[in-house]
Amino acid sequence: MGNRSPSVFTLSDGRLDSEVQIIAEPSRDTGQLLGFKVYKRRWFILSILCMLNSSNSMLWLSFAPVADQTAKYLGATLDQVNWLSLVYMVVAIPLCFITTWVLDTLGLRFSLILGGWLNMVGSVLRYVSVLRSLPPAVRYLPLLMGGQTLCAVAQTLIVFSPTKLAALWFPQHQRATANMIASMSNPIGLLLANILSPLLVGRDNDLPLMLLVYAIPAVVACILATLGIRESVPPSPPSASGGSTDSEPFLQGMRLLLKNRAYIILLLCFGSGIAVFTCFSTLLEQILCVKGYSDGFAGICGALFILFGVAGAALLGLYVDRTKKFTDAIKISMSLCALACCALAVVSQMREQKAALAAMCSLFGFFGFAIYPVAMELSVECSYPVGEASSTGLIFISGQVQSVMSSRH
């Protein structure tokens, strides 16, 4: 189900040429004459995907800001609590290939509805696992980890969907923006988790309340996805490239990706960025608290990281939608992100440096998050005619593998 035109980027032997050529999409009036049409319900589907993405990321990071209280309530160690977040990375690695096949073969509607149900059932199991009325044999960690694992499976279906949705439902001039909106709903969920978890777990016995609050948006998103998404593709394509159906079969597409030099470079570089972001989000509290910083300050740093990141992603997404300078934007953003990351690594080892830490977290988020939607869109374009889920999924696998390796060190 390929949904790009080879005219978007000039390709040579599976690699991007040194100069990327952008060919203009037909004008809106010409598009109407050719039968291209956009539908208002594309925004409704995008809002459902945003809600699913945000809910799933809240479920992922819900324990990290209150790791100490969670460990005390469950009678577990900090390492065991960390695995409630790390399970997202471990599960994603083997399942990514399956979910990319599901998304490219069975379609967007099936994937979002399945992801919504897994997300909802997992969140409900998390809440049930901490009820005092359960038998001790199934209470707490075993059932809690089972629910968290279902949420982790749902993640792989949800996070691969933005590029597919943008390609199928949005015209060329709106794709990077749609991809940015859907992708940035994930860090919005992380921001909410950083804020809500410490507020809800004021005392050790408030953990059930936190899990109940996080289950509510998962239930709502699942109901909306099940009842509101009627089809995977619009009745008429939004553009010439949106109407294309010439993607390679799954296995052939994977072989093409592994032979694509430009894609491999993006795979390794952007995958390492995902790994750094994941470790930073999961272990921020524990990194700062050992240097004498409070849980509250760690939460502020996490919030600044995400707020400035969403702003950076929004600005860069709008810029590349208008200019199509994907490669220039990604190179500059990655360079500045690497500098900010190095500075943050140094400052986080010092005590009494709140202002510097807050500034570095803000800069790291601003340049780091800006990369995400642009890199995902670029991975789709430079890998034509491979399906969108396959090209974005393999990058995600790279990030998860590097995340697990980094977290364990």
C-alpha positions in Angstrom: 0.0 0.0 0.0 2.6 2.5 -1.0 1.3 6.1 -0.9 4.1 8.2 -2.2 5.1 9.1 -5.7 8.6 8.5 -6.9 8.6 12.1 -8.0 8.7 13.4 -4.5 12.4 12.6 -4.1 14.9 11.8 -6.9 16.3 8.3 -6.1 19.4 6.7 -7.5 20.2 3.0 -6.9 18.1 3.0 -3.8 20.0 6.1 -2.4 19.1 9.7 -2.1 21.1 11.8 -4.6 23.4 14.5 -3.2 20.8 17.0 -4.3 17.2 16.1 -3.5 14.7 17.3 -6.1 11.2 18.2 -5.0 8.5 18.1 -7.6 5.5 20.2 -6.9 2.1 18.5 -6.3 -0.7 19.6 -8.6 -2.6 22.7 -7.4 -5.8 22.2 -5.4 -8.0 23.2 -8.4 -6.1 20.9 -10.7 -6.4 18.1 -8.0 -10.2 18.5 -7.9 -10.3 18.1 -11.7 -8.2 14.9 -11.5 -10.6 13.5 -8.8 -8.4 14.2 -5.8 -10.4 15.1 -2.7 -9.8 15.7 1.0 -12.3 14.8 3.7 -13.0 16.7 7.0 -13.1 13.4 8.9 -9.3 13.1 8.4 -9.0 15.4 11.3 -11.3 13.3 13.4 -9.2 10.2 12.7 -6.0 12.2 13.5 -7.5 13.2 16.8 -8.3 9.6 17.7 -4.7 8.6 16.9 -3.4 11.5 19.0 -5.6 10.3 21.9 -4.4 6.8 21.6 -0.7 7.9 21.3 -1.0 10.2 24.3 -2.7 7.6 26.4 -0.2 4.9 25.6 2.8 7.1 26.4 1.1 8.0 29.8 0.8 4.3 30.6 4.5 3.8 29.6 5.9 6.5 31.9 3.4 6.4 34.7 5.7 4.7 37.2 9.0 6.5 36.4 8.3 9.8 38.2 7.2 7.9 41.3 9.6 5.0 41.2 10.4 5.1 44.9 6.7 5.2 46.0 5.8 2.4 43.5 8.6 0.2 44.8 7.5 0.7 48.4 3.8 0.0 47.6 4.5 -3.1 45.6 7.3 -4.4 47.9 9.6 -4.5 44.9 13.1 -3.2 44.1 13.8 -0.1 41.9 15.1 -2.5 39.2 11.8 -4.3 39.1 9.9 -1.0 38.9 12.2 0.1 36.0 11.2 -3.0 34.1 7.6 -1.7 34.0 9.0 0.9 31.6 11.7 -1.2 30.0 9.1 -3.8 29.0 7.9 -1.4 26.3 11.3 -1.6 24.6 11.8 -5.4 25.1 8.3 -6.2 23.7 8.6 -3.8 20.8 11.8 -5.5 19.4 10.3 -8.9 18.3 6.8 -7.6 17.6 7.7 -4.6 15.4 8.0 -6.9 12.4 4.6 -8.4 13.0 2.9 -5.0 13.6 4.5 -3.4 10.5 3.1 -6.3 8.4 -0.3 -5.8 10.1 -0.4 -2.1 9.4 0.8 -2.4 5.8 -1.3 -5.5 5.0 -4.5 -5.3 7.1 -4.8 -1.6 7.1 -4.9 1.5 9.3 -8.4 0.9 10.7 -7.7 -2.6 11.9 -4.4 -1.6 13.4 -5.8 1.4 15.3 -8.8 -0.5 16.7 -6.6 -3.5 17.7 -4.1 -1.1 19.3 -7.0 0.7 21.1 -8.3 -2.5 22.6 -4.9 -3.7 23.7 -4.2 -0.4 25.3 -7.6 -0.4 27.1 -7.4 -4.0 28.4 -3.8 -3.4 29.5 -4.7 -0.3 31.5 -7.6 -2.0 33.2 -5.4 -5.0 34.2 -2.9 -2.5 35.7 -5.6 -1.1 37.9 -7.1 -4.5 38.9 -3.6 -5.7 39.8 -3.3 -3.4 42.8 -6.7 -4.0 44.3 -6.5 -5.4 47.8 -9.3 -7.9 47.2 -7.2 -10.0 44.8 -5.5 -13.2 45.9 -1.8 -12.5 46.8 -0.6 -15.0 44.2 -1.8 -12.8 41.3 -1.7 -9.4 43.0 0.8 -6.7 42.2 3.8 -7.5 40.0 2.7 -10.5 37.9 -0.7 -9.1 36.8 0.7 -5.5 36.7 3.4 -6.6 34.3 0.9 -8.5 32.2 -1.2 -5.3 31.8 1.9 -3.3 31.0 3.0 -5.8 28.4 -0.4 -5.5 26.6 0.1 -1.7 26.6 3.6 -2.3 25.1 2.1 -4.4 22.3 -0.4 -1.7 21.6 2.4 0.9 21.3 3.9 -0.8 18.3 0.6 -0.5 16.5 0.0 3.1 17.4 3.4 4.7 17.0 3.8 3.4 13.4 0.5 4.9 12.3 1.2 8.6 11.9 3.1 8.3 8.6 0.5 5.9 7.2 -2.4 8.2 8.2 -0.6 11.3 6.8 0.0 9.5 3.5 -3.5 8.1 3.1 -5.7 10.9 4.2 -3.7 14.2 3.9 -2.6 16.2 0.8 1.0 16.7 0.1 1.2 20.2 1.7 -0.3 18.9 5.0 1.6 15.6 5.5 4.5 16.8 7.6 2.1 18.8 9.7 -0.2 15.9 10.3 2.7 13.6 11.0 4.0 16.2 13.5 0.7 16.5 15.3 0.2 12.7 15.6 3.8 12.1 16.7 4.0 14.9 19.2 0.9 13.6 21.0 3.2 11.0 22.4 5.4 13.4 24.3 2.3 15.3 25.4 1.3 12.0 27.2 4.8 11.9 28.8 4.4 15.4 30.0 1.0 14.6 31.6 2.6 11.5 33.2 5.4 13.6 34.6 2.9 16.1 36.1 0.1 13.8 37.2 2.0 10.9 38.7 3.6 12.9 41.5 0.4 14.7 42.2 -1.7 11.5 42.4 0.8 9.5 44.4 1.1 11.9 47.3 1.0 9.0 49.7 2.1 5.4 49.2 -1.5 4.1 49.1 -2.5 6.3 46.3 -1.1 4.1 43.5 -4.5 2.5 42.7 -5.9 6.0 42.2 -3.2 6.9 39.7 -3.7 3.7 37.7 -7.5 4.3 37.6 -7.0 7.9 36.3 -4.7 6.6 33.5 -7.2 3.9 32.5 -10.0 6.4 31.8 -8.4 8.0 28.6 -7.5 4.5 27.3 -11.1 3.4 27.6 -12.4 6.6 25.9 -9.9 6.3 23.1 -10.7 2.7 22.5 -14.5 3.4 22.2 -13.9 6.3 19.8 -11.6 4.2 17.6 -14.0 1.3 17.5 -17.1 3.3 16.7 -15.5 6.3 14.9 -13.1 4.9 12.4 -15.1 3.4 9.5 -12.4 2.9 6.8 -8.7 2.6 6.4 -8.5 4.8 3.2 -10.7 7.7 2.0 -13.2 7.1 -0.9 -11.0 9.3 -3.1 -7.2 9.9 -2.7 -6.1 13.3 -1.4 -3.3 13.5 -4.0 -1.6 11.6 -6.8 0.8 10.0 -4.4 -2.0 9.2 -2.0 -3.7 7.1 -4.6 -0.6 5.0 -5.4 -0.8 1.3 -4.4 2.5 0.0 -5.6 4.4 -0.8 -2.3 6.7 -3.7 -2.3 5.6 -6.9 -0.5 6.7 -7.0 3.2 9.8 -9.2 2.9 11.0 -7.6 -0.3 10.5 -4.2 1.3 12.7 -5.2 4.2 15.4 -6.4 1.8 15.3 -3.1 0.0 15.5 -1.1 3.2 18.7 -3.0 4.3 20.3 -2.2 0.9 19.4 1.5 1.0 22.4 3.4 2.2 20.6 6.7 2.9 18.0 4.8 5.0 20.6 2.8 7.0 22.4 6.1 7.9 19.0 7.5 9.1 18.3 4.2 10.9 21.4 4.3 13.0 21.5 8.0 13.7 17.8 8.5 14.5 17.6 5.2 16.3 20.3 6.4 18.7 18.3 9.6 19.2 15.3 7.5 20.2 17.4 5.5 22.6 18.8 8.6 24.3 15.3 10.1 24.6 13.8 6.9 26.0 16.5 6.5 28.7 16.3 10.2 29.6 12.5 10.0 30.1 12.6 6.8 32.0 15.6 7.4 34.3 15.5 11.2 34.7 14.3 11.2 38.3 17.0 8.6 39.4 19.7 10.5 37.5 19.0 13.8 39.2 18.0 12.6 42.7 21.4 11.0 43.3 23.0 14.5 42.9 20.7 16.0 45.5 17.9 17.3 43.3 14.3 16.8 44.4 11.6 14.7 42.6 9.7 18.0 42.0 12.7 19.5 40.2 13.2 16.4 38.1 9.5 16.7 37.1 10.0 20.3 36.1 13.0 19.3 34.0 11.0 16.6 32.3 8.2 19.1 31.6 10.5 21.6 30.1 12.1 18.9 28.0 8.7 18.0 26.5 7.2 21.5 26.3 10.2 23.0 24.4 10.3 19.8 22.3 6.7 20.1 21.1 7.4 23.7 20.2 10.5 22.8 18.3 8.7 20.0 16.4 5.8 22.3 15.5 8.0 25.0 14.1 10.2 22.6 12.1 7.2 20.6 10.9 5.6 23.7 9.5 8.9 24.8 8.0 9.6 21.6 6.1 5.9 21.4 4.9 6.4 24.7 3.1 10.0 24.4 2.0 10.5 20.6 1.6 14.1 20.9 2.9 14.0 17.7 4.8 17.6 16.8 4.7 18.9 20.3 5.6 16.5 20.4 8.6 17.4 16.9 9.9 21.2 17.6 9.6 21.1 20.9 11.5 18.7 19.6 14.1 20.7 16.4 14.8 23.9 18.4 15.2 22.4 20.9 17.7 20.6 18.0 19.5 24.0 16.2 20.0 25.6 19.3 21.4 22.7 19.9 23.8 22.8 16.2 24.9 26.6 16.4 25.6 26.1 19.5 27.7 23.2 18.0 29.6 25.3 14.9 30.4 28.0 17.1 31.9 25.7 19.4 33.9 23.7 16.5 35.3 26.8 15.3 37.1 27.1 18.6 39.0 25.2 19.7 42.2 23.4 23.0 42.7 23.1 23.7 39.0 19.3 24.0 38.6 19.3 26.9 36.1 21.8 25.2 33.9 20.0 21.9 34.1 16.7 23.5 33.2 18.3 25.3 30.2 20.0 22.2 28.9 16.8 20.1 29.2 14.9 22.8 27.3 17.5 23.0 24.5 17.8 19.2 24.3 14.0 18.9 24.0 13.7 21.7 21.5 16.2 20.3 19.0 15.6 16.6 19.8 11.9 16.5 19.4 12.1 18.5 16.2 13.9 15.6 14.6 11.2 13.0 15.2 8.4 13.9 12.7 10.8 15.1 10.1 12.9 12.0 10.3 9.9 9.7 10.1 8.6 11.6 7.0 12.1 11.5 5.5 12.4 7.7 6.2 9.2 7.2 4.2 10.3 9.3 1.3 13.8 8.0 0.9 12.6 4.4 1.1 10.0 4.5 -1.7 8.4 2.1 -2.8 8.5 0.4 0.6 5.4 0.6 2.8 5.2 3.4 5.4 4.9 1.1 8.4 7.9 -1.0 7.3 10.2 2.1 6.9 9.2 3.7 10.2 9.0 0.4 12.0 12.6 -0.6 11.3 13.8 2.7 12.7 11.7 2.2 15.8 13.3 -1.2 16.3 16.7 0.3 16.1 15.8 2.8 18.7 14.3 0.2 21.0 17.4 -2.1 20.7 19.7 0.8 21.5 17.4 1.8 24.4 17.6 -1.5 26.1 21.4 -1.6 25.7 21.7 1.9 27.1 19.3 1.4 30.0 21.1 -1.7 31.2 24.4 0.3 31.4 
